[in-house]
């Protein structure tokens, strides 16, 4: 496909309590994520929210930029993504993250990633998220099997992630 790949390719609404398992995404274009390719609000404060969601297992391979285990690209004004997680491995040329490829703006809170992130061009890779607005990342975790250092809290202890992130057991589905 030519971009905007994910369970939801392009989101401008409000998505809550959705789980996706075993993704296999192959993309030729920009904006690939296990859950959403591109998350955006249309006007300031108008939707573009994803809450209490997860994507568990699988891989994303993109030949375009902005690739993430959960979201390829986030561009929201306020609450963008919260209480979400990804265990997906993501591979793309640049702007690759274990959780998200690029955060233009918007809050990313109480979320985590355990998948690997690989940038085939060798730059702009993060364990959690890349982008200019990484200060909007709040109380997020990633396991250090990634090539980058973006994220609020680095941990190698999966039990600590589960302890602090009750969302791992949404729908009675265990993370590990």
VMD Tcl script that draws the C-alpha trace (Angstrom):
set ca {
  {0.00 0.00 0.00}
  {1.00 3.63 -0.45}
  {0.86 4.93 3.11}
  {-1.50 5.71 5.96}
  {-1.33 2.07 7.01}
  {-2.67 0.63 10.26}
  {-5.81 -0.89 11.70}
  {-7.04 2.69 11.35}
  {-5.17 4.38 8.50}
  {-6.15 7.97 9.37}
  {-7.99 9.00 12.54}
  {-9.69 12.33 13.23}
  {-12.25 10.98 15.71}
  {-12.29 9.41 19.15}
  {-11.35 5.74 19.48}
  {-11.70 3.96 22.84}
  {-11.26 0.42 24.12}
  {-10.12 -1.31 20.95}
  {-7.54 -4.09 20.86}
  {-5.75 -5.38 17.78}
  {-3.65 -8.56 17.65}
  {-0.99 -10.00 15.37}
  {-0.62 -7.24 12.81}
  {1.35 -7.78 9.62}
  {1.67 -4.45 7.85}
  {3.72 -3.90 4.69}
  {3.74 -0.29 3.49}
  {5.38 1.48 0.59}
  {4.52 4.98 1.83}
  {4.74 7.20 4.90}
  {2.69 6.89 8.12}
  {2.51 3.25 9.19}
  {1.47 2.15 12.67}
  {0.11 -1.05 14.17}
  {-2.98 0.76 15.44}
  {-3.12 4.01 13.45}
  {-1.05 5.38 10.59}
  {-1.84 9.06 11.22}
  {-3.68 10.49 14.24}
  {-4.87 14.09 13.81}
  {-7.44 16.53 15.07}
  {-9.05 18.68 12.38}
  {-9.18 21.88 14.44}
  {-7.63 22.75 17.78}
  {-9.09 20.48 20.44}
  {-11.38 18.61 18.04}
  {-10.90 14.86 18.50}
  {-7.89 12.89 17.24}
  {-8.00 10.96 20.53}
  {-7.13 7.33 21.18}
  {-7.78 6.06 24.71}
  {-7.47 2.61 26.36}
  {-6.32 0.78 23.23}
  {-3.58 -1.67 22.34}
  {-1.90 -3.52 19.53}
  {-0.34 -6.81 20.57}
  {2.09 -8.80 18.49}
  {3.22 -8.66 14.91}
  {5.44 -6.59 12.66}
  {5.39 -3.46 10.56}
  {7.75 -3.02 7.60}
  {7.59 0.29 5.79}
  {9.58 1.77 2.94}
  {8.31 5.21 3.97}
  {9.07 7.38 6.99}
  {7.07 7.72 10.23}
  {6.66 4.14 11.40}
  {5.64 3.10 14.90}
  {4.50 0.03 16.78}
  {1.28 1.86 17.74}
  {1.11 5.09 15.70}
  {3.05 6.27 12.69}
  {2.42 10.00 13.26}
  {0.59 12.00 15.94}
  {-0.50 15.61 15.35}
  {-3.06 16.65 17.97}
  {-3.47 19.68 20.21}
  {-4.42 18.19 23.55}
  {-5.14 14.60 24.48}
  {-3.73 12.59 21.63}
  {-3.06 9.08 22.92}
  {-3.37 7.80 26.48}
  {-3.52 4.49 28.32}
  {-2.34 2.51 25.28}
  {0.38 -0.01 24.53}
  {2.16 -1.80 21.71}
  {4.22 -5.00 21.56}
  {4.85 -4.69 17.81}
  {8.25 -4.59 16.07}
  {8.55 -1.65 13.66}
  {11.01 -1.18 10.78}
  {11.29 1.79 8.41}
  {13.88 4.17 6.93}
  {13.63 7.14 9.34}
  {11.44 8.31 12.22}
  {10.80 4.89 13.67}
  {9.66 4.29 17.25}
  {8.67 1.35 19.41}
  {5.41 3.17 20.15}
  {5.26 5.95 17.56}
  {7.26 7.23 14.64}
  {6.80 10.98 15.16}
  {4.95 13.27 17.57}
  {4.36 16.65 15.93}
  {2.40 17.83 18.96}
  {-0.10 16.49 21.47}
  {-0.02 14.53 24.69}
  {1.05 10.91 24.80}
  {0.40 9.67 28.34}
  {0.38 6.49 30.45}
  {1.44 4.29 27.56}
  {4.23 1.85 26.80}
  {6.04 -0.15 24.11}
  {7.95 -3.42 24.23}
  {8.65 -3.99 20.52}
  {11.88 -3.21 18.72}
  {12.34 -0.17 16.49}
  {14.75 -0.35 13.55}
  {15.62 2.54 11.24}
  {17.08 1.11 8.03}
  {18.52 4.50 7.06}
  {20.18 4.55 10.47}
  {18.79 7.72 12.01}
  {15.79 9.09 13.90}
  {14.94 5.95 15.82}
  {13.46 5.98 19.32}
  {12.50 3.42 21.90}
  {9.22 5.24 22.44}
  {8.61 8.25 20.13}
  {10.50 10.77 17.97}
  {9.64 14.37 17.17}
  {9.89 17.97 18.30}
  {7.23 17.67 20.99}
  {8.72 14.92 23.13}
  {8.12 17.14 26.18}
  {4.44 16.19 25.86}
  {5.26 12.57 26.68}
  {4.03 11.85 30.21}
  {4.50 8.68 32.27}
  {5.37 6.40 29.38}
  {7.61 3.35 29.38}
  {9.58 1.30 26.91}
  {11.70 -1.80 27.25}
  {15.33 -1.28 26.26}
  {15.41 -3.61 23.27}
  {15.22 -0.58 21.00}
  {17.96 1.41 19.33}
  {17.00 4.81 20.71}
  {16.57 6.73 23.92}
  {13.23 8.57 23.62}
  {10.70 8.03 26.38}
  {10.03 9.05 29.92}
  {11.06 5.93 31.76}
  {13.45 3.28 30.57}
  {13.04 -0.17 32.06}
  {14.15 -3.71 31.28}
  {11.71 -5.12 33.82}
  {8.49 -6.27 32.14}
  {6.90 -6.80 35.58}
  {7.45 -3.12 36.37}
  {5.69 -2.14 33.17}
  {2.71 -4.33 33.94}
  {2.64 -3.11 37.55}
  {2.49 0.54 36.50}
  {0.33 0.07 33.41}
  {-2.97 -1.55 34.37}
  {-4.09 -1.21 30.75}
  {-1.97 -4.26 29.93}
  {-4.86 -6.38 31.12}
  {-7.66 -4.71 29.16}
  {-10.27 -7.23 28.10}
  {-8.68 -9.81 30.40}
  {-5.82 -10.21 27.93}
  {-2.40 -10.55 29.55}
  {0.53 -8.72 27.98}
  {3.11 -11.41 28.63}
}
mol new
graphics top color blue
foreach p $ca { graphics top sphere $p radius 0.5 }
foreach p [lrange $ca 0 end-1] q [lrange $ca 1 end] { graphics top cylinder $p $q radius 0.2 }
display resetview
